[in-house]
């Protein structure tokens, strides 16, 4: 629980050459995780706006699996009309970083979000996470790196510049 920075989004359904970075996005989303009774609340904050997810643990003895609980809220939902419905698996959770894998309901769409307590995560930790995902049968497809600098990325379209919109679009595409 607490505050995290989203440092990578990894798509698992679009194979590309291994270790290829598709895009470096000059945003550094802050994710806040809180438990509210039987609900886990994930709030994605960035300059473009806010996106709030709510999840429930389907079985108390499986704390690493969360099911989406209702619609998302926040200014990014209103602006881009995006939705996620599905399951999240906590693939790794240690003091310095965490990996959440999103699987959209009704689609074979999966992606992971690598989160860190700081804006930078040591390359050995990133490599370790990517190796873990590979061992678990989740190939490293297109990768969006975040928190990489202060200069804007001029080649990005306006909609792609929002990492939260990208995250939800990944889950909602057919």
Residue frames relative to the residue before (quaternion, step in Angstrom):
aa qw qx qy qz dx dy dz
X 1.0000 0.0000 0.0000 0.0000 0.00 0.00 0.00
X 0.5839 0.5916 -0.4204 0.3638 3.58 -1.24 0.18
X 0.6966 -0.4721 0.3591 0.4035 3.55 -1.33 -0.36
X 0.0228 -0.7747 0.6308 -0.0378 3.54 -1.10 0.92
X 0.3027 -0.6991 0.6064 0.2279 3.58 -1.31 0.32
X 0.3634 -0.6961 0.5717 0.2378 3.59 -0.98 0.83
X 0.0900 -0.8368 0.5393 0.0269 3.60 -0.46 1.15
X 0.7999 0.0279 -0.0344 0.5985 3.63 1.21 -0.37
X 0.1105 -0.7064 0.6893 0.1172 3.50 -1.31 0.57
X 0.0964 -0.8007 0.5912 0.0104 3.57 -0.75 1.10
X 0.2603 -0.7373 0.6045 0.1526 3.57 -0.79 1.07
X 0.2702 -0.7907 0.5321 0.1365 3.57 -0.97 0.84
X 0.6952 0.4875 -0.2847 0.4450 3.61 1.18 -0.07
X 0.6849 0.4173 -0.2859 0.5245 3.60 1.22 0.09
X 0.1879 -0.8157 0.5343 0.1179 3.58 0.01 1.23
X 0.0145 0.7494 -0.6612 0.0307 3.50 -1.08 0.89
X 0.6984 -0.4179 0.3316 0.4771 3.55 -1.25 0.10
X 0.5665 -0.6353 0.4046 0.3343 3.56 -0.87 0.98
X 0.8454 0.1450 -0.1675 0.4860 3.53 -1.13 0.89
X 0.4195 0.6761 -0.4944 0.3501 3.59 1.11 0.58
X 0.2431 -0.7377 0.6113 0.1516 3.56 -0.90 0.93
X 0.3312 -0.7773 0.5046 0.1776 3.55 -0.59 1.13
X 0.8065 -0.0609 0.1010 0.5793 3.54 0.85 -0.94
X 0.1910 -0.7182 0.6526 0.1477 3.51 -1.15 0.69
X 0.1525 -0.8079 0.5681 0.0350 3.54 -0.56 1.22
X 0.3174 -0.7738 0.5211 0.1700 3.56 -0.76 1.02
X 0.4790 0.5578 -0.5278 0.4252 3.50 0.59 1.22
X 0.1580 -0.7727 0.6078 0.0924 3.54 -1.18 0.48
X 0.1506 -0.8380 0.5191 0.0750 3.56 0.32 1.26
X 0.2473 -0.7228 0.6261 0.1564 3.54 -1.14 0.76
X 0.1353 -0.7864 0.6006 0.0494 3.56 -0.77 1.08
X 0.1329 -0.7806 0.6083 0.0549 3.53 -0.88 0.98
X 0.1201 -0.7851 0.6067 0.0350 3.55 -0.77 1.12
X 0.0658 0.7881 -0.6063 0.0832 3.56 -0.85 1.03
X 0.3107 -0.7084 0.5965 0.2141 3.52 -1.17 0.61
X 0.0434 -0.7724 0.6336 -0.0090 3.55 -0.89 1.03
X 0.7901 -0.2016 0.0677 0.5750 3.57 -0.09 1.33
X 0.8080 -0.2110 0.1663 0.5243 3.62 -0.54 -1.10
X 0.6252 0.5357 -0.3229 0.4668 3.60 1.28 0.23
X 0.2366 -0.7203 0.6318 0.1610 3.54 -1.14 0.73
X 0.1664 -0.7966 0.5791 0.0484 3.55 -0.74 1.12
X 0.0775 -0.7721 0.6306 0.0137 3.57 -0.87 1.06
X 0.0567 -0.7957 0.6031 -0.0033 3.56 -0.60 1.17
X 0.1925 -0.7724 0.6021 0.0616 3.55 -0.72 1.22
X 0.0371 -0.8106 0.5833 -0.0362 3.60 -0.59 1.19
X 0.1858 0.7457 -0.6279 0.1234 3.55 -0.96 0.93
X 0.7345 -0.4316 0.2799 0.4426 3.58 -1.27 0.18
X 0.6616 0.5235 -0.3099 0.4383 3.61 1.02 -0.73
X 0.7439 -0.3531 0.2294 0.5190 3.61 1.18 -0.38
X 0.5334 -0.6134 0.5017 0.2960 3.51 -1.38 -0.36
X 0.0518 -0.7612 0.6459 0.0255 3.54 -1.18 0.71
X 0.1003 -0.8123 0.5743 0.0159 3.58 -0.74 1.06
X 0.1299 -0.7667 0.6277 0.0365 3.54 -0.87 1.10
X 0.1116 -0.7522 0.6398 0.1116 3.54 -1.24 0.47
X 0.0718 -0.7983 0.5978 -0.0112 3.54 -0.99 0.96
X 0.1779 -0.7376 0.6377 0.1327 3.53 -1.33 0.41
X 0.4314 -0.6447 0.5548 0.3007 3.53 -1.19 0.57
X 0.3940 -0.7470 0.4730 0.2510 3.62 -0.57 1.08
X 0.7823 0.0912 -0.0432 0.6147 3.58 1.11 -0.67
X 0.4913 -0.6960 0.4304 0.2984 3.60 -0.69 1.03
X 0.6978 0.4673 -0.2883 0.4600 3.61 1.04 -0.62
X 0.6751 0.3871 -0.2974 0.5531 3.61 1.30 0.21
X 0.0595 -0.8659 0.4953 0.0369 3.61 0.50 1.14
X 0.6565 0.5418 -0.3191 0.4167 3.62 1.14 -0.35
X 0.6666 0.4446 -0.3042 0.5152 3.60 1.27 0.13
X 0.0451 -0.7960 0.6035 -0.0131 3.55 -0.85 1.03
X 0.2139 -0.7469 0.6146 0.1366 3.59 -1.07 0.76
X 0.5241 -0.6193 0.4709 0.3465 3.58 -1.02 0.76
X 0.1589 -0.7876 0.5935 0.0463 3.54 -1.02 0.87
X 0.8373 -0.0577 -0.0038 0.5437 3.55 0.01 1.29
X 0.6961 -0.4755 0.3617 0.3981 3.50 -1.39 -0.05
X 0.5158 -0.5993 0.5020 0.3504 3.52 -1.29 0.34
X 0.2212 -0.7436 0.6156 0.1386 3.52 -1.33 0.41
X 0.5385 0.6427 -0.4595 0.2930 3.53 -1.32 0.18
X 0.6957 -0.5079 0.3266 0.3890 3.52 -1.31 0.40
X 0.6335 0.5316 -0.3474 0.4420 3.65 1.04 -0.59
X 0.6055 0.5338 -0.3534 0.4727 3.59 1.11 -0.60
X 0.6729 0.4968 -0.2886 0.4660 3.55 0.91 -0.95
X 0.6958 0.4957 -0.2747 0.4413 3.58 0.90 -0.93
X 0.8233 0.2404 -0.0956 0.5053 3.61 0.86 -0.95
X 0.3198 -0.7825 0.4814 0.2316 3.60 1.31 -0.04
X 0.3386 0.7429 -0.4957 0.2961 3.57 0.79 1.08
X 0.1083 -0.7981 0.5923 0.0234 3.57 -1.16 0.66
X 0.0830 -0.7512 0.6491 0.0865 3.56 -1.28 0.51
X 0.0548 0.7551 -0.6516 0.0474 3.52 -0.99 0.91
X 0.4742 0.6612 -0.4707 0.3411 3.57 -0.64 1.06
X 0.6036 -0.5477 0.4562 0.3571 3.50 -1.30 -0.58
X 0.1705 -0.7408 0.6405 0.1091 3.52 -1.23 0.64
X 0.1274 -0.7672 0.6231 0.0824 3.55 -1.00 0.86
X 0.3453 -0.6932 0.5931 0.2203 3.54 -0.97 0.92
X 0.2097 -0.8191 0.5267 0.0880 3.57 -0.27 1.29
X 0.7833 -0.0549 0.0646 0.6159 3.55 1.12 -0.70
X 0.0691 0.7762 -0.6247 0.0498 3.56 -1.03 0.78
X 0.1304 0.7574 -0.6235 0.1437 3.54 -0.48 1.29
X 0.7358 -0.4458 0.2583 0.4394 3.59 -1.22 0.17
X 0.7609 0.4017 -0.2201 0.4595 3.62 0.96 -0.77
X 0.8253 0.0212 0.0152 0.5640 3.63 1.08 -0.57
X 0.1477 -0.7662 0.6228 0.0562 3.51 -1.33 0.44
X 0.1663 -0.7660 0.6137 0.0945 3.55 -1.20 0.64
X 0.0832 -0.7691 0.6333 0.0210 3.55 -0.86 1.07
X 0.1466 -0.7744 0.6100 0.0825 3.59 -0.90 0.94
X 0.2226 -0.7855 0.5728 0.0728 3.54 -0.72 1.20
X 0.0320 -0.7712 0.6358 0.0071 3.57 -0.96 0.90
X 0.3179 -0.7813 0.5115 0.1639 3.55 -0.45 1.26
X 0.4760 -0.6710 0.4999 0.2706 3.55 -0.95 0.93
X 0.8177 0.2457 -0.1891 0.4850 3.57 -0.95 0.89
X 0.7162 0.3330 -0.2223 0.5716 3.58 1.30 -0.05
X 0.3913 -0.6616 0.5657 0.2987 3.54 -1.22 0.23
X 0.3579 0.7474 -0.4650 0.3116 3.56 1.06 0.83
X 0.0828 0.7918 -0.5993 0.0844 3.57 -0.73 1.08
X 0.1004 0.7629 -0.6357 0.0615 3.53 -1.14 0.73
X 0.2778 -0.7553 0.5742 0.1507 3.54 -1.22 0.56
X 0.2130 -0.7362 0.6285 0.1328 3.52 -1.23 0.62
X 0.2038 -0.7560 0.6145 0.0966 3.54 -0.78 1.13
X 0.0759 -0.8124 0.5778 -0.0181 3.54 -0.66 1.17
X 0.1332 -0.7920 0.5941 0.0444 3.55 -1.11 0.75
X 0.5342 -0.6147 0.4713 0.3386 3.57 -1.19 0.50
X 0.7427 0.2714 -0.1754 0.5866 3.59 1.26 -0.40
X 0.6488 -0.5376 0.3676 0.3937 3.58 -1.25 0.26
X 0.7381 0.2944 -0.1877 0.5773 3.58 1.21 -0.33
X 0.1196 -0.7575 0.6382 0.0675 3.53 -1.12 0.76
X 0.5289 -0.6575 0.4342 0.3152 3.57 -0.81 1.01
X 0.5848 -0.6293 0.3904 0.3311 3.57 -0.97 0.91
X 0.6217 0.5323 -0.3643 0.4443 3.62 1.07 -0.55
X 0.6244 0.5181 -0.3403 0.4753 3.60 1.11 -0.60
X 0.6421 0.5105 -0.3210 0.4734 3.59 0.99 -0.84
X 0.6550 0.5057 -0.3088 0.4690 3.57 0.91 -0.89
X 0.6426 0.5299 -0.3147 0.4552 3.59 1.00 -0.82
X 0.6454 0.5062 -0.3127 0.4789 3.58 1.00 -0.83
X 0.6735 0.4927 -0.3056 0.4585 3.57 0.87 -0.89
X 0.6319 0.5112 -0.3310 0.4794 3.61 1.06 -0.67
X 0.6287 0.5297 -0.3276 0.4656 3.59 1.02 -0.79
X 0.6574 0.5023 -0.3149 0.4652 3.60 0.90 -0.90
X 0.6425 0.5213 -0.3163 0.4640 3.58 0.99 -0.83
X 0.6514 0.5129 -0.3114 0.4644 3.62 0.94 -0.88
X 0.7055 0.4423 -0.2551 0.4915 3.57 1.11 -0.66
X 0.5999 -0.6195 0.3359 0.3789 3.57 1.25 0.33
X 0.5601 0.5720 -0.3959 0.4499 3.58 1.22 0.42
X 0.2527 -0.8058 0.5145 0.1490 3.60 -0.11 1.24
X 0.4558 -0.6481 0.5383 0.2873 3.54 -1.20 0.61
X 0.0850 -0.8093 0.5812 0.0039 3.55 -0.29 1.30
X 0.8085 -0.1149 0.1278 0.5629 3.56 -0.87 -0.94
X 0.1491 -0.7996 0.5806 0.0359 3.56 -0.95 0.94
X 0.1317 -0.7503 0.6439 0.0712 3.54 -1.03 0.88
X 0.1544 -0.7849 0.5962 0.0676 3.56 -0.59 1.18
X 0.1163 -0.7914 0.5988 0.0417 3.55 -1.03 0.82
X 0.7683 0.3589 -0.2714 0.4552 3.57 -1.35 0.10
X 0.4174 0.7575 -0.4165 0.2802 3.60 1.04 0.73
X 0.8251 -0.1452 0.0966 0.5374 3.64 1.07 0.00
X 0.5817 -0.6229 0.4137 0.3202 3.52 -1.32 0.15
X 0.6147 0.5647 -0.3596 0.4170 3.61 1.14 -0.47
X 0.4842 -0.6622 0.4768 0.3159 3.59 -0.97 0.78
X 0.4055 -0.6887 0.5473 0.2486 3.55 -1.23 0.58
X 0.2638 -0.8322 0.4622 0.1557 3.63 0.00 1.24
X 0.6509 0.5479 -0.3368 0.4034 3.63 1.08 -0.51
X 0.5897 0.5895 -0.3755 0.4045 3.60 1.21 -0.15
X 0.4473 -0.6525 0.5415 0.2844 3.54 -1.06 0.80
X 0.6728 -0.5220 0.3373 0.4014 3.57 -1.18 0.52
X 0.6843 0.4746 -0.3030 0.4633 3.61 0.85 -0.86
X 0.6757 0.4922 -0.3033 0.4574 3.60 0.99 -0.73
X 0.5687 0.6136 -0.3862 0.3886 3.58 1.16 -0.45
X 0.6613 0.4706 -0.3172 0.4905 3.60 1.14 -0.41
X 0.3474 -0.7608 0.5131 0.1929 3.56 -0.48 1.20
X 0.6303 0.5318 -0.3487 0.4454 3.63 1.00 -0.67
X 0.6335 0.5072 -0.3306 0.4818 3.58 1.01 -0.76
X 0.6221 0.5313 -0.3344 0.4679 3.57 1.00 -0.80
X 0.6448 0.5402 -0.3137 0.4404 3.56 0.91 -0.93
X 0.7181 0.4296 -0.2576 0.4831 3.58 0.81 -0.93
X 0.6211 0.5359 -0.3497 0.4526 3.60 1.01 -0.70
X 0.5948 0.5609 -0.3632 0.4468 3.58 1.05 -0.67
X 0.7094 0.4622 -0.2598 0.4644 3.56 0.95 -0.86
X 0.7528 0.4414 -0.2273 0.4322 3.58 1.02 -0.66
X 0.5198 0.6430 -0.4236 0.3700 3.62 1.24 -0.22
X 0.3607 -0.7087 0.5610 0.2302 3.55 -1.18 0.64
